[in-house]
Every structure is written in C-alpha cells, then in structure tokens.
Amino acid sequence: MSSLQGVREVVETQGLFSSRYPDRGSHYWYTEDAGGKVDKMQLTQVHRALQQLGITLIAAYSPEARGRSERAFRMLQDRLPKELALA
C-alpha cells in the first residue's frame, strides 16, 4: 500500500510519469526464485496498477541501481533519529 501511496503523491504533485526503475522487491515483481529473473507475465497488484496508468516498470538488475537505492535508504534511516533528537 505504501508503494501505491508514494506513486499517488508524486502524480498529484508532479504529474504522471512514464517509467519507474525499482529494485526487484516482491511488491513490484514476481520472481520464481529469490534473486532470479522477474516474471513480466505474472503481475503484482502494484505492477498492475502502474500498468493501468501507463507507467512502465524496469527491473533493476545492476548492482549500481541496487546500491543507489540502498544508500538512499541508509541515509534516510540514519537521518531521521538525528532530526527527531534535534526537534
């Protein structure tokens, strides 16, 4: 649900976008084996909703793409406690 809420907020503030480059998390993709290739025929609810909006999902297979999102999560997780402590 949080993935769809995030998409909704972006569309409401920035407008509809054409593609998304997420990691291969189970809320975006179905994979037979962990770490395996994504099944583009068996869609998740999030994938189906984005497809209905005309948004193309591109599976991130490269370590660079995964590293970029991991660094962003780590920065946000690290920053929140510090901001709360200051407040």
N, C-alpha and C positions, 0 to 999 in steps of 0.2 A: 504494500500500500504506500510506503514511503517513497518508492521509486516513482509511482504514478503521481503522487502529490508534488514531488520535485519537478516533474515534467509539466504539470499543470501550472505551477508558479512561474516557471520560465516562459511558457507560452503566454500566460496572462501579462507578464511584464515586458517580454522581449519579442513576442510573436512566434509563429510556427517556424520550426527549423527543419532542415531536410534530412539530417542523419545524426546518429549518435554512435560513439565509439567506446562502448563499455567493456569492462572485463567480462570473463565468461561465467559470471555468477549465475546461480540456478534461477534467480528471478528474471533473468534476461534470456537464458539459453537452456535447452535440454541437452545433456551430454550422456551418452551411454555409460562411459567410464570417466571417472574423475580425471581431469586434465586432458581428456580426449577432445576429438573434433566435435563441434557443435552440430546439432541436428536442425537444419533450417526448415524441415518439413513439419516437425513436431514443435509447435509454438507454445510458449508460456503465455499467461494472461497479459503480462506486461508487453511482451513482444506483439501479441495480437492487437492490443490497444494502440501501440505505436504504429503498427502497420495500417490500421484503420485511419490514423491521422496522416498517413503518407510519409512517415518518418522511417528511414532505412536504418537498421541496426548493422553495425560492422563489428564482428568479433575481434577482440584484441588478443592476438596470439604472441606478439613480440614481447620480450622481457622489458623493453623500453616503455611500452604502453602500460604494462602492469606496474612497473616501478614508479611511473609518474603518478598514478592514482594512489599507490601505497604511500608515497612521500606526502601527498596532499592530506590523506587521512591521518598520518602520523603528526603532521604539523597542526592539524585542527584538534586532534586529541590532546596534544601537548599544550596547546594554547588555551583551551577552554578552562582548565583548572587555574591557570595563572590569571586569566581575566576575571574569573569568579573571586579569587583571593583578593585581587585589587579592588573589586567592587565592594 
